[in-house]
Amino acid sequence: MSTPQPIPRRSSPRRLQQASLLEAPSLLMGRLRGFSSRPSLTWLACVPIALAGLGVFNLSAHAAELPELTPAFLANNGFILFCAALVIFMNAGFAMVESGLCREKNAVNILAKNLIVFALAATAYWFIGYKIMYNASWVIPGWLKFGGLFFDPTVTPEMVKEGKLVPSVDFLFQLAFAGTAATIVSGLVAERIKFGEFIIFSLILCGVLYPISGSWQWNVGEGWLNKLGFIDFAGSTVVHSFGAWAGLIGAMLLGPRIGKFVDGKPQAIPGHNLGIATLGCLILWLGWYGFNPGSMLALNEQVPYIAVTTTLGGAGGGISATLFSQFTGGKPDLTMTINGILAGLVGVTAGCDGFSMPAAWVIGFIAGILVVYSVAIVDKLGIDDPVGAWSVHGTCGIWGTLAVGLFNLDKGLFTGHGFAQLGYQIVGAVAIGLFSIITSWIVWTVIGKVFGGIRVTEQEELEGLDIGEHGMEAYPDFVSASN
């Protein structure tokens, strides 16, 4: 009788490349310490099952409390969530415009500021800012809210039935605007501010200052400017000129960059990458379709119209800034085209829902002219604004706010409705401007006193903030090759 030969067993693959689809997961896990045994793999497989079970239970619990989600509820919340993402993506545009229009040696610092500022805004606005702006109790009715932290994310049956925004979606959208205000400041103080001091100011601006003045207008029926009749649909003043005033005070306290003024005359300090700046402009233009149409806070028939007036404003601004830069400088200036487009977008933001299409283009066209002359005036005043942020967001934010009183179809002077609305617009622009000036000066001054100034040393500025503040360079290989 012959001895039966053992059935040859297939040896387990030693390399991941040799494994089948069934063998690969266990081989991969076996390579990791603690996952080589079968019991470990079994328990590991239970984790996603347990998490899925908890998720289903959680969803079931919430589903039991709420009625069936209506199409209006889903459409409105989905639309505003998408718009919030567009506005948040504008941070990439701001980072590219600012870094591209500034010098190579400060690129890391500028990118770091623009990146961290949204993280700061999210934290401060979630911690206290959103509560101050919308949900807290009035300490001074119509003027100041305070009390409590965070916000209640509960979704109620009424929200579902009436197609209203849930608190979490509304928070994200409003947060994106708070982050924009802080990012505007970054452009005005670029290339000479200490990184840590900028972070502290941004936290205070997003957590306290912006929410206070924002509540004056966007607390519908409660804020004193809103009750007065002031109109700022998407934030030409509430966001743009507020941030520009705060940055302008910082720029004045900092003083100009070394070499910006020689014998009192402004000297051009060219940016290092206009390709990046141009891409940033286009990203911002795209983001504005979240900024303005999203301010409708619902997906309705007005959204496409607002998108068109927004487009026409940016187009008018880009055309006029290009033309007038050629008239004043002899050749079309790409940096002015960039700022002209942004100026036109800022200009139509306050009244994009109430302008006719021709008026939107004219408002943008005028904004493009204003930005060219504003840049020159700021230089003559001895104020160093490296990227033209004041001219884009401050000058044209004020212009766009006043334009509502002139061109609004239902209340404007040029549409036959008298001077009343223009008066309300002046009051709102002045009130928020003064609040930003006074509070920003106090905060900048206190930060400077506590931390020994807000400006880097002369040596750090000459060497570049990338090295002095961050210990790295944006283009180390390029610099080495060029040297």
C-alpha positions in Angstrom: 0.0 0.0 0.0 1.4 3.3 -1.0 1.6 6.2 1.4 -0.7 9.0 0.3 1.2 12.1 -0.7 0.2 15.3 1.1 -1.7 17.8 -1.0 0.7 20.6 -1.9 -0.4 23.9 -0.2 0.0 27.1 -2.0 2.5 29.3 -0.1 1.2 32.7 1.0 2.5 35.5 -1.1 5.4 37.4 0.5 5.0 40.5 -1.6 1.9 42.7 -1.9 2.3 42.8 -5.7 1.9 38.9 -5.8 -1.3 38.9 -3.7 -4.8 38.5 -5.1 -7.6 40.9 -4.2 -8.7 38.6 -1.4 -5.2 38.1 0.0 -4.1 41.7 -0.2 -6.0 43.2 2.8 -4.8 40.6 5.3 -1.2 40.8 4.0 -1.3 44.6 4.3 -2.7 44.4 7.8 -0.2 41.8 8.7 2.6 44.1 7.9 1.4 46.5 10.6 2.3 45.7 14.2 -0.6 44.5 16.2 -2.7 43.4 13.2 -1.0 40.1 12.3 -3.3 37.8 14.2 -6.7 36.6 13.0 -8.5 37.8 16.2 -7.1 41.3 15.7 -8.3 41.4 12.1 -11.7 40.2 13.2 -12.1 42.9 15.8 -10.8 45.5 13.3 -13.5 44.4 10.9 -16.1 45.1 13.6 -15.2 48.8 13.8 -16.8 50.0 10.6 -19.8 47.8 11.3 -20.2 49.3 14.8 -19.8 52.8 13.4 -22.3 52.2 10.7 -24.8 50.9 13.3 -24.4 53.9 15.4 -24.8 56.2 12.4 -28.0 54.4 11.3 -29.3 54.6 14.9 -28.5 58.3 15.0 -30.2 59.0 11.7 -33.2 57.0 12.8 -33.5 59.0 16.0 -33.4 62.3 14.1 -35.7 61.0 11.4 -38.2 60.1 14.1 -38.2 63.7 15.3 -38.5 65.4 11.9 -41.1 65.3 9.2 -40.1 64.2 5.7 -37.6 66.5 4.2 -39.3 68.8 1.6 -37.8 69.7 -1.8 -37.6 73.4 -0.8 -35.7 72.5 2.4 -33.2 70.3 0.5 -32.8 72.8 -2.3 -32.2 75.8 -0.1 -29.8 74.1 2.3 -27.9 72.4 -0.5 -27.6 75.6 -2.5 -26.3 77.7 0.5 -23.9 74.9 1.5 -22.5 75.1 -2.0 -22.3 78.9 -1.9 -20.5 78.7 1.4 -17.9 76.4 -0.1 -17.4 78.9 -3.0 -16.9 81.8 -0.6 -14.5 79.7 1.5 -12.6 78.9 -1.7 -12.1 82.6 -2.2 -9.4 82.3 0.4 -7.3 80.6 -2.2 -7.9 83.6 -4.5 -6.9 86.1 -1.9 -3.8 84.2 -1.2 -2.8 84.1 -4.8 -3.5 87.7 -5.5 -1.7 89.0 -2.5 1.4 86.7 -2.8 1.6 87.3 -6.6 1.5 91.1 -6.1 4.1 91.0 -3.4 7.8 90.1 -3.4 9.2 86.6 -3.6 10.9 86.9 -0.2 7.6 87.3 1.6 5.6 84.6 -0.3 5.6 82.0 2.5 4.5 84.6 5.1 1.6 85.8 2.9 0.4 82.3 2.1 0.6 81.3 5.8 -1.4 84.4 6.8 -4.1 83.7 4.2 -4.3 80.0 5.1 -4.4 80.4 8.9 -6.8 83.3 8.8 -9.7 81.1 7.9 -8.8 78.6 10.6 -8.8 81.6 13.0 -12.1 82.9 11.7 -13.7 79.5 12.0 -12.6 79.1 15.6 -13.4 82.7 16.8 -16.7 83.0 14.9 -17.9 79.5 16.1 -16.7 80.2 19.7 -18.4 83.6 20.1 -18.8 85.6 16.9 -21.9 84.0 15.4 -23.6 84.2 18.8 -22.9 87.9 19.1 -24.0 88.6 15.5 -27.3 86.6 15.5 -28.3 84.5 18.5 -27.4 86.4 21.7 -29.6 88.8 23.6 -29.4 92.5 23.0 -27.5 94.3 25.7 -28.1 97.7 23.9 -31.1 97.1 21.7 -30.2 97.3 18.0 -26.5 98.1 18.8 -24.9 95.4 20.9 -25.6 91.7 21.5 -23.8 89.6 24.0 -24.2 86.5 26.1 -23.3 82.8 25.7 -20.9 80.9 23.5 -21.3 78.6 20.4 -24.6 78.1 18.7 -27.4 75.6 18.8 -27.3 73.3 15.7 -30.7 71.7 16.4 -32.9 71.3 13.3 -36.6 71.8 14.1 -39.7 70.6 12.2 -40.6 74.2 11.4 -37.3 74.5 9.5 -38.1 71.5 7.4 -41.7 72.4 6.7 -40.9 76.1 5.8 -37.7 75.3 3.8 -35.5 77.3 6.1 -31.8 77.0 6.6 -30.5 74.8 9.3 -28.3 76.6 11.8 -25.1 74.7 10.7 -25.5 75.8 7.1 -26.2 79.3 8.0 -23.2 79.4 10.3 -20.9 78.1 7.6 -22.1 80.8 5.1 -21.8 83.6 7.6 -18.4 82.3 8.7 -17.1 82.6 5.2 -18.0 86.3 5.2 -16.2 86.8 8.5 -13.1 85.2 7.1 -13.2 87.5 4.1 -13.2 90.6 6.3 -10.0 89.4 8.0 -8.3 88.4 4.8 -8.8 92.0 3.4 -6.7 93.2 6.4 -3.9 90.9 5.4 -3.3 92.6 2.0 -3.0 96.1 3.6 -0.4 95.1 6.2 1.6 92.7 3.9 5.4 92.4 3.9 6.1 94.0 7.3 3.8 92.8 10.0 4.6 90.2 12.7 2.9 86.9 12.1 1.7 86.4 15.7 0.4 89.9 16.2 -1.6 89.5 12.9 -3.1 86.3 14.3 -4.2 88.0 17.5 -5.9 90.9 15.6 -7.7 88.5 13.3 -9.1 86.5 16.2 -10.5 89.7 17.8 -11.8 91.0 14.5 -13.7 87.8 13.6 -14.8 87.0 17.1 -16.0 90.4 18.3 -15.6 93.5 16.1 -17.1 92.2 12.8 -20.0 90.5 14.5 -21.0 93.7 16.4 -21.2 95.9 13.3 -22.6 93.1 11.2 -25.5 92.7 13.6 -26.5 96.3 13.0 -27.5 95.5 9.4 -28.0 91.7 9.1 -30.2 91.2 12.1 -33.3 91.7 10.1 -35.8 93.9 11.8 -33.6 94.3 14.9 -30.3 95.9 14.0 -30.5 99.7 14.1 -29.2 100.2 10.5 -31.6 97.6 9.2 -34.5 99.3 10.9 -33.3 102.6 9.6 -33.6 101.4 6.0 -29.9 101.0 5.1 -29.4 98.4 2.3 -26.3 96.3 2.0 -27.4 93.1 0.4 -24.1 91.1 0.3 -21.6 93.3 2.2 -20.0 96.1 0.3 -19.8 98.0 3.6 -20.6 95.3 6.2 -17.7 93.1 4.9 -15.5 94.9 2.4 -15.1 98.4 3.6 -15.2 97.2 7.3 -12.2 95.0 6.6 -10.5 97.7 4.5 -10.8 100.3 7.3 -9.3 97.9 9.8 -6.4 97.1 7.5 -5.9 100.8 6.6 -5.4 101.6 10.3 -2.9 98.8 10.6 -1.0 100.0 7.6 -0.8 103.5 8.9 0.4 102.4 12.3 3.0 100.1 10.7 4.3 102.7 8.3 5.5 102.0 4.7 7.8 99.3 3.6 11.5 100.1 3.4 12.1 101.6 0.0 8.5 102.4 -0.8 9.0 106.2 -0.5 12.2 108.0 -1.5 12.3 111.7 -0.7 8.5 111.5 -0.3 7.9 110.0 -3.7 6.3 106.6 -4.1 8.4 103.9 -5.7 7.0 100.9 -7.5 7.7 97.6 -5.8 6.7 95.0 -8.4 5.1 91.7 -7.5 6.9 88.5 -8.2 4.3 86.4 -10.0 1.5 88.0 -12.0 0.5 84.6 -13.3 -0.5 83.5 -9.8 -2.2 86.9 -9.2 -4.3 86.6 -12.4 -5.4 83.1 -11.4 -6.3 84.4 -8.0 -8.4 87.1 -9.5 -10.3 84.5 -11.5 -10.8 82.3 -8.4 -12.2 85.3 -6.6 -14.6 86.1 -9.5 -15.8 82.5 -9.3 -16.2 82.7 -5.6 -18.4 85.8 -5.9 -21.1 83.6 -7.3 -21.4 82.2 -3.8 -20.9 85.6 -2.2 -23.7 87.5 -4.0 -26.3 84.9 -5.1 -25.9 83.0 -1.9 -26.9 86.1 0.1 -30.4 85.5 -1.1 -30.3 82.7 1.5 -32.6 80.6 -0.7 -32.7 79.1 -4.1 -35.3 81.1 -6.0 -36.0 83.0 -9.2 -33.7 85.9 -8.2 -30.5 83.9 -8.0 -29.7 83.8 -11.7 -30.4 87.5 -12.0 -28.0 88.3 -9.2 -25.4 86.2 -10.8 -25.7 88.2 -14.0 -25.5 91.6 -12.3 -22.5 90.4 -10.4 -20.8 89.3 -13.7 -21.6 92.7 -15.4 -20.1 94.6 -12.5 -16.8 92.7 -12.6 -16.7 93.0 -16.4 -17.3 96.8 -16.3 -14.6 97.2 -13.7 -12.0 95.2 -15.6 -12.6 97.2 -18.8 -12.5 100.6 -17.3 -9.4 99.9 -15.1 -7.6 98.6 -18.2 -8.5 101.7 -20.2 -7.7 104.2 -17.6 -4.4 102.6 -16.6 -3.4 103.0 -20.3 -4.5 106.7 -20.3 -2.6 107.4 -17.1 0.5 105.2 -17.6 0.7 104.9 -21.4 0.2 101.1 -21.4 -2.5 98.8 -20.0 -1.5 97.6 -16.5 -2.3 94.0 -15.7 -2.4 94.7 -12.0 -5.0 97.4 -12.6 -7.0 95.0 -14.7 -7.0 92.5 -11.8 -7.9 95.2 -9.3 -10.5 96.7 -11.6 -12.4 93.4 -11.9 -12.3 93.0 -8.1 -13.4 96.6 -7.7 -16.4 96.1 -10.0 -17.4 93.0 -8.1 -17.2 94.9 -4.8 -19.1 97.8 -6.2 -22.2 95.7 -7.2 -22.2 93.6 -4.0 -24.3 96.0 -1.9 -27.2 96.2 -4.4 -26.8 93.3 -6.9 -30.4 92.2 -6.2 -31.9 95.6 -6.9 -29.8 97.0 -9.8 -30.8 96.8 -13.4 -28.4 95.1 -15.6 -27.2 98.3 -17.4 -26.8 99.9 -14.0 -24.7 97.0 -12.7 -22.3 97.4 -15.6 -22.1 101.2 -15.1 -21.5 100.8 -11.4 -18.7 98.3 -12.1 -17.2 100.6 -14.8 -17.1 103.6 -12.3 -15.5 101.3 -9.7 -12.8 100.4 -12.1 -12.0 104.1 -12.7 -12.1 104.8 -9.0 -9.6 102.0 -8.1 -7.0 103.4 -10.5 -7.2 106.9 -9.1 -7.5 105.6 -5.5 -4.2 103.7 -5.7 -2.5 106.9 -6.8 -4.1 109.0 -4.0 -3.2 106.4 -1.4 0.4 106.6 -2.5 0.4 110.4 -2.5 -0.9 110.3 1.1 2.2 108.3 2.1 0.2 105.1 2.9 1.7 101.9 1.8 -0.9 99.5 0.5 1.1 96.7 -1.3 -1.8 95.1 -3.2 -4.3 98.0 -3.5 -6.6 96.4 -0.9 -8.0 99.7 0.4 -8.7 100.9 -3.1 -10.6 97.7 -4.1 -12.5 97.0 -0.9 -12.6 100.4 0.9 -13.0 103.0 -1.9 -15.2 100.7 -4.0 -17.0 99.3 -1.1 -18.1 102.8 -0.1 -19.0 103.6 -3.8 -21.1 100.4 -4.1 -22.9 101.3 -0.9 -23.7 104.8 -2.1 -24.7 103.4 -5.6 -27.7 101.7 -4.0 -29.1 105.1 -3.1 -28.6 106.2 -6.7 -29.5 103.2 -8.9 -31.7 100.9 -6.8 -34.8 100.2 -8.9 -37.3 100.7 -6.1 -35.6 103.4 -4.0 -32.8 105.0 -6.0 -32.4 108.7 -6.8 -31.8 108.1 -10.5 -34.9 105.8 -10.7 -37.2 108.6 -9.5 -37.4 107.9 -5.7 -35.7 110.9 -4.1 -32.7 111.4 -1.8 -33.9 109.4 1.2 -32.2 106.1 0.4 -29.0 107.9 -0.5 -29.1 109.4 3.0 -29.5 106.1 4.7 -26.6 104.7 2.7 -24.3 107.5 3.8 -25.3 107.0 7.4 -24.6 103.2 7.2 -21.2 103.6 5.4 -20.1 106.3 7.9 -21.3 104.4 11.0 -19.6 101.1 10.1 -16.5 103.0 8.9 -16.1 104.9 12.2 -16.7 101.8 14.3 -14.0 99.9 12.3 -11.6 102.8 12.6 -12.0 103.4 16.3 -12.0 99.8 17.4 -9.2 98.7 15.1 -7.0 101.5 16.3 -7.6 100.5 19.9 -6.9 96.8 19.2 -3.8 97.4 17.0 -2.4 99.8 19.7 -3.0 97.5 22.6 -1.4 94.6 20.7 1.6 96.8 19.9 2.0 97.9 23.5 1.7 94.3 24.9 4.0 92.7 22.4 6.6 95.4 21.8 5.3 96.6 18.4 3.5 95.0 15.5 6.2 95.4 12.9 9.2 93.1 12.2 12.7 94.4 12.6 14.5 96.2 9.7 16.8 93.3 9.3 13.9 90.8 9.0 12.2 93.0 6.5 15.2 93.4 4.3 16.0 89.6 4.5 12.4 88.7 3.9 9.6 87.6 6.3 9.8 84.0 5.0 13.2 83.6 6.7 12.6 85.9 9.7 9.1 84.7 10.6 9.0 81.1 9.2 12.6 79.9 8.6 11.8 78.8 5.0 11.6 80.0 1.4 8.9 79.7 -1.1 11.3 79.0 -4.0 14.5 77.6 -2.5 15.6 75.8 -5.7 15.0 78.8 -7.9 16.9 81.1 -5.6 19.9 78.8 -5.4 20.0 78.4 -9.2 19.7 82.2 -9.7 22.5 82.8 -7.3 
